[in-house]
Amino acid sequence: MKLATYNVNGVNGRLNVLLKWLEEAKPDVACLQELKAPQEKFPIDAIEAAGYQAIWHGQKQWNGVAILVKDGIEMKEVGRGLPGDPEDLQSRYIEALVNGVLVCCLYLPNGNPAPGPKFDYKLKWFDRLAIRAKQLLEFKIPVVLMGDFNVMPTELDVYKPERWVDDALFRPEIREAFHNLLAQGWTDAIRTLYPDEKIYTFWDYFRNAYGRDAGLRIDHFLLSSELKGKLKAGGVDKHVRGWEKTSDHAPVWIELNV
């Protein structure tokens, strides 16, 4: 099964890019983040015409997550919204059972400027994610946490790390939260496949970042122990970042023997 995650940075404004990539890459499951569309504006007709079914949690202007699954593969929504704070209305988390695998699509807050209220919200969101992640591991079923984590876990994951030390994506508190999550028993799929290689998933629109390969690795797959041994391949569709009117992220994918 091929799973992909893609921060589309506006699902309607970049719909042609998304559809082109779906046709080219043909993932069985695609988790999307930053839809920037209210629930009723999600382009379900175009997605279905491309051969995919979808569940989504939209929000006006910002955020938004979706899980797309190829026609013919059974998908059952498990829940939407990260547990732990009933007052948090931001659309950042959705779960579905797909082909026996619990797929958790997430869009972790950016957190800038840090310190400040946005960074505090990010830390609290991470705490809630850790609680949910531990619960999921206790179920002893195949689970994958996938999406835009807005975290560069190590210096290998960021171009010129000395420039990012005070950024909310790289501050020590955030990297510690990510490593604590891994310590529960999760496997960073891409880093497992490429332990020493420079791999980026995001390039800013400014200062020719993509052309200079001045990127960040912030889109991740975390696998439960049931899936660790089933990881077959993975990579980044970097060329998609070079398409016209594209997202500042590239799609990231893995293949599992399930």
C-alpha positions in Angstrom: 0.0 0.0 0.0 1.4 3.4 -1.0 0.6 6.2 1.4 1.4 9.9 0.8 1.2 13.1 2.7 1.0 16.5 1.0 0.5 20.0 2.4 -1.3 21.4 -0.6 -1.4 25.1 0.7 -4.9 25.7 -0.6 -6.8 22.8 -2.1 -8.9 24.8 -4.5 -6.2 27.3 -5.7 -3.8 24.4 -6.4 -6.4 21.8 -7.4 -4.8 21.3 -10.9 -1.4 20.6 -9.2 -3.0 18.1 -6.8 -4.9 16.3 -9.6 -1.8 16.1 -11.8 0.2 14.6 -8.9 -2.5 12.1 -8.1 -2.6 10.9 -11.7 1.2 10.7 -11.8 2.0 9.2 -8.3 -1.2 7.1 -7.9 -1.1 6.8 -4.1 -3.5 4.4 -2.5 -3.9 6.9 0.4 -3.2 10.6 0.4 -3.4 12.8 3.5 -3.7 16.5 2.7 -3.1 19.4 5.0 -3.8 23.2 4.8 -6.9 22.9 2.7 -7.8 26.5 3.4 -11.4 25.8 2.5 -14.6 25.5 4.5 -16.3 22.2 4.7 -18.7 22.9 1.9 -16.0 24.2 -0.5 -13.9 21.0 -0.6 -13.6 20.0 -4.3 -15.1 16.5 -3.8 -16.5 16.2 -7.3 -13.0 16.7 -8.9 -11.5 14.3 -6.3 -14.1 11.6 -7.1 -13.6 12.1 -10.8 -9.9 11.4 -10.3 -10.8 8.0 -8.8 -10.7 8.8 -5.1 -13.1 8.9 -2.2 -12.5 11.4 0.6 -13.2 12.5 4.1 -12.3 16.0 5.2 -12.4 18.5 8.0 -12.5 22.0 6.5 -12.1 25.4 8.0 -12.6 28.9 6.4 -9.3 30.5 5.3 -6.9 28.3 7.3 -6.0 24.8 8.3 -8.0 21.8 7.1 -7.1 18.2 6.7 -8.4 15.4 4.4 -7.8 11.7 3.7 -8.1 10.5 0.1 -8.4 6.8 -0.7 -8.5 5.1 -4.1 -11.9 3.8 -5.2 -12.3 0.1 -4.2 -10.3 0.4 -1.0 -12.5 0.4 2.1 -12.3 3.5 4.4 -14.1 4.1 7.6 -13.8 7.4 9.5 -12.8 6.9 13.1 -12.9 10.5 14.3 -12.0 14.1 13.6 -10.5 16.7 15.9 -7.6 15.9 18.3 -9.0 14.9 21.7 -8.1 16.8 24.8 -9.5 20.4 24.3 -13.2 20.8 23.4 -12.6 24.5 22.9 -10.0 24.0 20.1 -12.0 24.5 16.9 -9.0 24.4 14.5 -9.3 21.7 11.8 -6.0 19.9 12.2 -6.6 16.2 12.8 -8.6 13.3 11.3 -8.5 9.5 11.6 -9.7 6.7 9.3 -9.3 3.0 9.2 -8.0 2.0 5.7 -7.3 -1.5 4.7 -6.7 -2.5 8.3 -4.4 0.4 9.0 -5.4 3.3 11.2 -4.4 6.4 9.3 -4.0 9.6 11.3 -3.7 12.8 9.2 -2.4 15.8 11.1 -1.4 19.4 10.6 0.6 20.5 13.7 0.5 24.2 14.4 3.4 26.4 13.1 3.9 28.1 16.5 5.6 31.3 15.3 6.4 33.8 16.7 8.1 32.1 19.6 7.8 32.6 22.4 4.2 33.7 22.5 0.6 32.5 22.5 1.0 30.6 19.2 4.0 28.8 20.5 2.2 27.9 23.7 -0.7 26.5 21.6 1.7 24.4 19.6 3.3 22.9 22.8 -0.2 22.1 24.2 -1.3 20.6 20.9 1.8 18.4 20.9 1.0 17.3 24.4 -2.5 16.3 23.3 -1.0 14.4 20.3 1.4 12.5 22.6 -1.6 11.4 24.8 -3.6 10.3 21.7 -0.5 8.6 20.2 0.1 6.6 23.4 -3.6 5.5 23.4 -3.2 4.3 19.8 -0.2 2.2 20.6 -2.0 0.5 23.4 -4.6 -0.7 20.8 -1.9 -3.0 19.3 -3.1 -2.3 15.8 -1.2 -1.0 12.7 -1.2 2.9 13.0 0.5 5.6 11.0 0.7 9.2 12.1 1.3 11.2 9.0 1.3 14.9 7.9 2.9 18.2 8.4 4.4 18.2 11.9 6.0 21.6 11.5 9.1 20.2 13.2 12.7 19.6 12.0 13.8 16.8 14.3 17.6 17.2 13.8 20.1 19.5 12.3 20.3 17.1 9.3 16.6 18.1 8.6 17.3 21.8 8.0 19.4 23.9 5.7 21.7 26.1 7.8 20.4 25.1 11.2 22.1 27.9 12.9 19.6 30.3 11.3 16.6 28.4 12.8 17.6 28.1 16.5 14.9 30.5 17.7 12.2 29.4 15.2 9.1 27.5 16.5 9.8 24.7 14.1 13.3 24.1 15.5 13.3 25.3 19.1 14.6 22.8 21.6 11.2 22.3 23.3 9.6 21.3 19.9 12.4 18.9 19.0 12.2 17.4 22.4 8.5 16.9 22.1 9.0 15.1 18.8 11.7 12.8 20.2 9.6 12.0 23.2 6.8 11.0 20.8 9.3 8.7 19.0 10.3 7.3 22.4 6.8 5.9 22.9 7.6 3.4 20.2 7.0 5.2 16.9 9.4 4.9 13.9 10.3 7.8 11.7 9.8 6.1 8.4 11.8 8.4 6.0 14.7 8.8 8.4 14.8 5.0 8.8 15.1 4.5 5.1 17.6 7.3 4.7 19.5 7.6 8.0 22.3 9.9 6.9 20.9 11.7 3.8 19.8 15.3 3.4 16.1 15.1 2.6 13.8 18.1 2.5 10.0 18.3 2.1 9.5 22.1 2.2 11.1 25.0 0.4 10.1 28.6 1.0 8.8 30.7 -1.9 11.4 33.4 -1.1 15.1 33.8 -2.0 15.0 31.0 -4.6 15.0 28.4 -1.8 13.9 25.6 -4.1 16.6 26.4 -6.6 19.2 26.5 -3.9 17.8 23.4 -2.2 17.5 25.4 1.0 14.8 23.3 2.5 13.4 21.7 5.6 12.1 18.2 6.5 8.9 18.9 8.3 6.5 16.3 6.8 6.7 12.9 8.5 5.4 9.4 8.8 5.5 7.8 12.2 4.8 4.0 12.2 3.6 1.9 15.1 5.6 -1.3 15.9 3.1 -3.4 13.9 4.2 -1.5 10.7 7.9 -1.0 11.3 8.8 -4.3 9.7 6.5 -3.7 6.8 8.2 -0.5 5.5 9.3 -1.2 2.0 10.2 2.1 0.3 9.7 5.9 0.6 10.7 9.2 -0.8 9.9 12.8 -1.7 8.3 13.8 -5.0 10.6 16.8 -5.1 10.0 17.7 -8.7 6.4 18.6 -7.8 7.7 21.6 -5.9 9.1 22.9 -9.2 5.7 22.9 -11.0 3.9 26.1 -11.8 1.6 27.5 -9.0 2.6 24.7 -6.7 2.6 24.4 -2.9 5.8 25.2 -0.9 5.7 21.6 0.2 6.4 18.5 -1.9 4.5 15.3 -1.5 6.2 12.6 0.6 5.3 8.9 0.3 6.0 5.5 1.7 5.2 1.9 0.7 4.1 -0.7 3.2 3.7 -4.4 2.7 0.1 -4.5 3.9 
